[in-house]
Amino acid sequence: MLKKGLLGIGVFVLVIVIIGGMLMSSYNNFVSLEENVDQSYAQIENQLQRRLDLIPNLVNTVKGYASHEKEVIASISDARARLAGAKTVEEEATANAELSGALSRLLVVVENYPNLKADQQFTQLMDELSGTENRIAVARKDYNDQVAVYNKRVKQFPGVIIANITGFDEKQYFKADPKATEAPEVDFGGNGG
């Protein structure tokens, strides 16, 4: 009878140890996945910062040629400030889309200034900005891929139980602003060009 009691206690302890090991493993997996999401998001922020650093130089170069295009230049400055002050993924995505739209309008304005397009500094800045835009796109894709892996783990069984117990919540995707699909409108003040 004593052997049966000890055997029962041993089996119970073994089951508790196995369940505890599974819980720790699952928790550690959530920590790793969340860290991957955070790391990917940091890459987006890194590239957005690079773009924010390039924009003042680009704007100053354009100002010298297109001083009367103040509205476009102001919209870029405003959008840049909103992106720099964004606090959440959603705010950052919206500000990013707004800045992209403002930059698109700037490119349309630049078409009216052949000397500006030929300027070496402007060309170099545009090349750097183009490269940065590509890096941002890659970083956003990588981030969204990591969010998908993480969110699947949070939603699937048994991960959903562990996530609820330990406080791991779904992450937001870095989505484009719905207005980003609209072509930017450029008004040249009705001067026919």
Secondary structure, 3 states (H helix, E strand, C coil): CHHHHHHHHHHHHHHHHHHHHHHHHHHHHHHHHHHHHHHHHHHHHHHHHHHHHHHHHHHHHHHHHCCCCHHHHHHHHHHHHHHHCCCCHHHHHHHHHHHHHHHHHHHHHHCCCHHHHHCHHHHHHHHHHHHHHHHHHHHHHHHHHHHHHHHHHHHCCCHHHHHHHHCCCCCCCCCCCHHHHCCCCCCCCCCCC
